[in-house]
């Protein structure tokens, strides 16, 4: 269990770095259009955490080759940031941010459930 958690932490750091690098331009350009809150950083944590829990609970015959799955749903994060930047202040920002985080979690779960077991 400890080894799994440490491995997932290192894996998450790579995942989060890629997601942040892809999202940073949109966050920077939308800094005057959107009021960003610290809790919105959960968009970088919750989808990966949900995926990791699903992997731990039920591997469904998946192998180490399936460790590419987070990199399939990592582009969803900058797309959510871009959507938030485009919408700006037209809608309730808190509800929109919460909706987008839930949507990111659904995308992560969908990738886990729909991705077949890849050969090693």
C-alpha positions, 0 to 999 in steps of 0.5 A: 500500500505504501509503495503504491501511494508513493508511486502514485504521488510521483506519477501525480507530480508528473501529471500535474506538471504537464497539466499546469504547463498546458493550463498556465497560458490560459490562466495567465491570459484570463487573470483579469476576466476570472476570479481564481480561487485556491480551491480550484486547484482541486482540478489538478488533484481530484481527477487523478485521485479518482483514477488512482482509487479506481486502479487500486480498488479494481485493476480489471486485468489492467497492466502497467501499460495502462499507466498512460490513462492519466495522460489521456485525460490530462488535456481536459484540464486546460480545456476546462480552464479555457472554458472558464476563461471564455465564460468569464463573469457571465455566470456564477463563477463558483458554480461553474468551477465546481461543475467543471471539476465534477466534469473532469472527474467524470472524464477521468472515470470514463477514461478508466472505464472505457480504456481496455486493458493494454498489453504489456 
